[in-house]
Amino acid sequence: MINLADLVYMRAVVMDLLPEMGVIMRRTTTAGSQGQPVESWGTAAQWVRCRVDPLRAGYQMLFAGAVQAVTSRVVTLPYDTDVRVADRLTVNGHVYSVEAVDVDKSWPVTARALVSLT
């Protein structure tokens, strides 16, 4: 088992490997003037360190306990980032839709979000 000091060190090193800054947007639904649902996007977190990596077409990855075909990108974030399926990530002017989130790791150093361009 890894000790806490080593884990803290690994998390600090990872921060240097996340060169980009992103914004996490979360959808909310409210009632409109006549009771109809109205969707809007609000900022859940801003200035989140991240890295966007392209993935090969046909690549498969284990996310949330299931093998999924990957056709877009994976965004690496700090381990404690609150990112959820159906959130949107804006990085370098590109808006991505979060399709899956992988936080199940032996050593909680990063969170990864499988995303596609919206």
PLY file of the C-alpha trace (Angstrom):
ply
format ascii 1.0
element vertex 118
property float x
property float y
property float z
element edge 117
property int vertex1
property int vertex2
end_header
0.00 0.00 0.00
1.26 3.47 -0.84
1.69 5.91 2.04
-0.03 9.28 2.18
3.19 11.29 1.67
3.94 9.46 -1.58
0.37 9.92 -2.78
0.49 13.67 -2.07
3.80 13.88 -3.95
2.38 11.99 -6.96
-0.62 14.34 -7.07
1.69 17.37 -7.05
3.76 15.93 -9.91
0.62 15.24 -11.95
-0.43 18.90 -11.66
2.67 19.81 -13.70
1.45 17.44 -16.43
-1.91 19.22 -16.80
-1.00 22.27 -18.92
-4.49 23.42 -19.89
-7.28 25.15 -18.00
-10.92 24.18 -18.43
-14.43 25.02 -17.32
-16.93 22.38 -16.19
-20.52 23.23 -17.10
-23.50 21.42 -15.56
-27.04 21.30 -16.94
-29.95 22.37 -14.78
-33.64 22.17 -15.57
-36.14 24.68 -14.25
-39.79 25.39 -14.91
-40.53 28.05 -17.52
-43.25 30.68 -17.30
-45.88 28.16 -18.34
-44.46 25.18 -16.45
-42.47 23.77 -19.36
-38.96 22.47 -18.62
-36.20 24.94 -19.49
-32.61 23.70 -19.63
-29.64 25.92 -18.95
-25.93 25.40 -18.38
-24.18 26.83 -15.35
-20.55 26.83 -14.31
-19.82 23.99 -11.89
-16.06 24.70 -11.75
-13.70 27.02 -13.55
-9.94 27.23 -13.92
-9.66 23.45 -13.65
-6.25 22.09 -14.60
-6.52 19.44 -17.32
-4.98 17.77 -20.36
-6.87 16.72 -23.50
-5.51 13.71 -25.36
-6.82 12.30 -28.65
-7.49 8.58 -28.86
-7.27 6.29 -31.85
-10.47 5.24 -33.59
-11.49 1.76 -32.55
-9.63 2.00 -29.27
-11.36 0.42 -26.28
-11.04 1.41 -22.65
-12.52 0.29 -19.34
-14.73 3.07 -17.95
-17.11 2.69 -15.04
-16.59 -1.06 -15.02
-17.53 -1.58 -18.68
-15.50 -1.80 -21.88
-16.47 1.04 -24.20
-15.35 1.93 -27.71
-13.47 5.21 -27.72
-13.79 7.50 -30.72
-12.91 10.89 -29.35
-10.74 12.19 -26.52
-9.90 11.67 -22.89
-9.49 14.60 -20.51
-7.23 14.07 -17.50
-8.12 16.13 -14.42
-6.97 16.32 -10.78
-8.20 13.33 -8.76
-10.77 15.28 -6.73
-12.46 17.10 -9.61
-16.26 16.88 -9.52
-16.95 15.96 -13.13
-20.02 13.93 -14.06
-21.53 12.15 -17.05
-23.55 14.71 -19.09
-21.39 17.64 -17.93
-19.67 19.77 -20.54
-16.00 20.68 -20.50
-14.73 23.75 -22.31
-10.99 23.66 -23.02
-9.16 25.97 -25.44
-12.43 27.08 -27.01
-13.61 23.51 -27.68
-16.75 22.25 -25.95
-16.80 18.56 -25.04
-19.66 16.42 -23.74
-18.70 14.03 -20.92
-19.73 10.48 -21.82
-18.00 8.56 -19.01
-15.87 9.27 -15.96
-13.14 6.98 -14.65
-12.14 7.59 -11.04
-11.65 3.96 -9.96
-7.91 3.61 -9.55
-5.58 1.88 -7.11
-3.89 5.21 -6.46
-6.28 8.20 -6.65
-4.02 10.60 -8.54
-6.19 11.65 -11.51
-9.75 11.56 -12.80
-10.34 10.90 -16.48
-13.34 11.84 -18.54
-14.15 10.24 -21.88
-15.49 13.09 -24.00
-16.71 13.93 -27.49
-16.98 17.29 -29.24
-20.46 18.81 -29.02
0 1
1 2
2 3
3 4
4 5
5 6
6 7
7 8
8 9
9 10
10 11
11 12
12 13
13 14
14 15
15 16
16 17
17 18
18 19
19 20
20 21
21 22
22 23
23 24
24 25
25 26
26 27
27 28
28 29
29 30
30 31
31 32
32 33
33 34
34 35
35 36
36 37
37 38
38 39
39 40
40 41
41 42
42 43
43 44
44 45
45 46
46 47
47 48
48 49
49 50
50 51
51 52
52 53
53 54
54 55
55 56
56 57
57 58
58 59
59 60
60 61
61 62
62 63
63 64
64 65
65 66
66 67
67 68
68 69
69 70
70 71
71 72
72 73
73 74
74 75
75 76
76 77
77 78
78 79
79 80
80 81
81 82
82 83
83 84
84 85
85 86
86 87
87 88
88 89
89 90
90 91
91 92
92 93
93 94
94 95
95 96
96 97
97 98
98 99
99 100
100 101
101 102
102 103
103 104
104 105
105 106
106 107
107 108
108 109
109 110
110 111
111 112
112 113
113 114
114 115
115 116
116 117
